[in-house]
Amino acid sequence: MPLYEYICRDCAKPFEAFVTAQRTPSCPVCTGENLAKLLSSPGMVGAAAGRPDTSSCATPAPMCGAQGGRCGCQ
């Protein structure tokens, strides 16, 4: 089932909803159906999801300075 992001035009509440051909989304706050679909950024799925990116830092962790020390290798 696809997950979409919406904002209710009646009460301005943003929310996510699973949508199928048989199910029309409605606002969980006011139950309104005057909705606008929002553009979502794609999520990562798999083994690499949530892991820090260490590809930009070749310096050992104690001396890391890449990206202001936030490269994830520490």
Legacy VTK file of the C-alpha trace (Angstrom):
# vtk DataFile Version 3.0
C-alpha trace
ASCII
DATASET POLYDATA
POINTS 74 float
0.000 0.000 0.000
1.423 3.401 -0.911
1.914 5.944 1.849
1.157 9.533 0.840
1.520 12.843 2.649
-1.394 15.264 2.671
-2.398 18.560 4.211
-6.003 19.273 5.071
-7.196 22.477 3.425
-9.911 22.886 6.065
-7.857 22.673 9.288
-4.259 22.882 7.899
-3.217 19.617 9.601
-0.469 17.685 7.732
-0.718 13.877 7.919
0.245 10.626 6.194
-2.231 8.056 4.905
-2.149 4.626 3.285
-4.189 4.863 0.110
-5.739 2.104 -1.962
-8.233 2.083 -4.814
-11.017 1.308 -2.322
-9.993 3.829 0.334
-10.214 7.607 0.049
-8.086 9.480 2.623
-9.622 11.870 5.101
-8.153 14.192 7.725
-7.611 12.446 11.091
-8.422 15.700 12.938
-11.551 17.079 11.252
-12.444 14.087 8.983
-12.505 16.467 6.027
-11.741 15.320 2.503
-10.584 18.704 1.135
-6.953 17.600 0.895
-3.819 18.580 -0.992
-1.216 15.886 -1.720
2.303 16.921 -0.710
5.525 15.935 -2.448
7.463 13.478 -0.315
11.139 12.761 -0.280
11.941 9.109 -0.933
12.975 6.991 2.029
15.832 4.518 2.163
15.148 0.845 2.666
17.789 -1.799 3.167
21.046 -2.488 4.929
22.490 1.004 4.373
19.496 2.836 5.860
20.478 4.759 8.979
24.206 4.195 8.673
26.476 7.246 8.725
28.248 8.174 5.503
31.964 7.594 5.996
32.904 7.731 2.324
34.015 11.380 2.428
36.508 10.969 5.273
39.841 9.201 4.850
41.230 10.524 8.138
41.131 8.297 11.257
38.236 9.107 13.585
40.181 10.987 16.337
41.514 13.472 13.770
38.420 13.758 11.612
37.740 17.217 10.261
35.653 16.439 7.191
32.308 18.226 7.118
33.111 19.968 10.388
33.709 16.668 12.177
30.261 15.376 11.277
31.149 12.868 8.570
30.005 9.924 10.669
33.363 8.201 11.086
33.635 9.169 14.741
LINES 1 75
74 0 1 2 3 4 5 6 7 8 9 10 11 12 13 14 15 16 17 18 19 20 21 22 23 24 25 26 27 28 29 30 31 32 33 34 35 36 37 38 39 40 41 42 43 44 45 46 47 48 49 50 51 52 53 54 55 56 57 58 59 60 61 62 63 64 65 66 67 68 69 70 71 72 73
